[in-house]
Amino acid sequence: MTAAHSATSPKHIGISPRFAFEPKSSAKRRDGLAALAFLAPYLIFFVLFLAYPFFWGVWISFHDWELVGTLRKFIGLANYWDMFEDPIFRVSIRNTLLFTAITVPVMVAASLGLALALNRENRFHAVLRVIFFTSSVFSVTVATLIWIMVLSPDRGLFAHLFNSLGLQPIAFLGSPDWAMPALTITTVWWSVGFPMILFLAGLQQIPQELYDAARIDNASAWRRLTRITLPSLKRTIVLVVVLQIIGQLQIFGQPLIMTGGGPADRTRSMVQTIYETGFNEWQLGYASAMSLFLFGVMFLASMLQLYISRQED
Amino acid sequence: MAARQLRSERTSEWLIRSLLVGLAALWMIPLIWIVAMSFKPNDVLAMSTSGLLPIPFTLKNFSDIFFVSMTPRWLLNSAVVALGTTALTLVVASLAGYAFARLDFPFKRTLFIIVLAGLMVPEQTLVIPLHAVVTSWDLHNTHFALMAPRVALPVGVFLMTQFFKAVPKELEEAAAIDNASRFTIFRRIMLPLSIPALVTLGIYTFLHSWNDFFWPLVSATNTNMYTITVGLASLQGNFAQTEGLGFIMATAVFASLPIVIVYLIFQRYLVRGIALSTGK
């Protein structure tokens, strides 16, 4: 969810005015030294563990570079051309896009629906908000463990339900048709809380007067939703859609743990292929190039948000 | 007319409420089931996993966690890493946030934009080169290596900068006349004011650090250095389809307890943090 923050942030950047009673040059010099002391601790982490690795990744992506061993050959853009010919990477791109295309609309609809239904200040709605958010605090390992069990064909909850109805249980995670939707269900259960909260925050910002006026006009609930609520939420909807696209493009833990990318690579994601290329096949240069391709795709998605919100202004 | 509309809205209100209750029940059933299994004997579970109540009841799965597993060690690693990451983030982010919000220095705007550009870099795409770099420094399988990449993320600096910018200038100016140093102003005036923001950032960082998966998976390769998140994934591979079902569920329940407790105590702050961190 990080990539889009910056899309909304640059407009907040502003240089704060100096204290009026201090002469300009001496204040600036004194502040300069203090600023160095204040910034140094963070900048050390930023440079060593973010900026440097990022550019290092760009550098090794132009190389045939192995995790161990001595093979380090400059090969220009060859890694970037290779990945589009690589059947494994192509299938991972396809799966990742398919997963994103299925999951994002479901997630946005579910979180928006929950937020609309739960946007009330009373105990009943507060408790329900906590319930729907609770699953979001689990780690991906706990969430997937729960759903592996729920979906298990011989001891899962669905299996018990199917058996009691006299039906044959489905091996969801082993089925080429069901594995992907099963990952979507797991993901929605696990992380619907975050977008729900963003929508609730957006709903809080709609002026109550708009609804009061609509009430005087006897507008129906449906009209209030389509004429006031949804148009006022437009910015939040764009934000959530983009954050979801960026988040789901990075899907990794759920298929890795639940299906191992199977059956027959049907749920193999881009990050899984990056992970295996890097740490099973030790091709760091190639894996870096794939990472940067994924970064490019996500960058485009966050530019989309910037573009849409600019258009509105 | 108005009365009829009111009545129909009441009916739909009750309809929505019952739908919500039903949905919430569906949402919770997997959790209740997992917790129930964690209190059942493994041999019972080997025959049947049905039932949402822990009958027959046992605490053996939980005592096994302490006596025959690596789980305590992994929980300790997670606690050290999550608390360490949180403490480091709070210190470096509040210092840097103060500088960006309140100090005037050369290249400030450029530097701030560079740091913000770091928000664009998704964690998943950084793992490969980060691994290579940390290998060259020989830092893998240390707690510090598990903390540092998250401390480097700019979200905290961004939040604290926004927060300090909103503090009224007059509060500082009074102290500046008394010739207090920048650090004294920061520590005596700004830091106490920023406690709510620090709590929000702290909870947000703790939760994310505790739940980190990809980076600890590749950096901590020694089982002694696994965090609970990675350790639980390794258990699943080994046990899930054999007899230790209750034990695995107990581990998952136990591993989630700290995070659920933190969440329930601080949920207000967390909710605000999510809204803040996306610039709303």
Interface residues (C-beta under 8 A of the other chain):
Chain A: M1 T2 A3 A4 H5 S6 T8 S9 P10 H12 I13 I15 S16 R18 F19 A27 K28 D31 G32 A34 A35 L36 A37 F38 L39 P41 Y42 L43 F45 F46 L48 F49 L50 A51 Y52 P53 F54 W56 G57 I60 L67 A117 L118 F124 L128 V130 I131 F132 F133 T134 S135 V137 F138 S139 V140 T141 V142 T144 L145 I146 W147 I148 M149 V150 R155 G156 L157 H160 W189 F194 I197 L198 A201 G202 Q205 N218 S220 A221 T236 L239 L243 I246 Q250 F252 G253 I257 V271 I274 Y275 G278 F279 L284 A287 S288 S291 L292 L294 F295 M298 F299 S302
Chain B: M1 A2 Q5 E9 S12 I16 R17 L20 V21 A24 W27 M28 I29 P30 L31 W33 I34 M37 S48 T49 S50 L88 V91 V92 A93 L95 A96 Y98 A99 F100 A101 R102 L103 D104 F105 P106 K108 R109 L111 F112 I113 I114 V115 L116 A117 G118 L119 M120 V121 P122 E123 Q124 T125 L126 V127 I128 P129 L130 H131 A132 V133 T135 A148 P149 V151 A152 L153 P154 V155 V157 F158 Q162 K165 K169 E173 A176 S181 R182 F183 F186 L207 W210 N211 F213 F214 V218 I228 T229 V230 L232 A233 Q236 A240 L245 I248 M249 A252 A255 S256 I259 V260 Y263 L264 Q267 V271 I274 A275 S277 T278 G279 K280
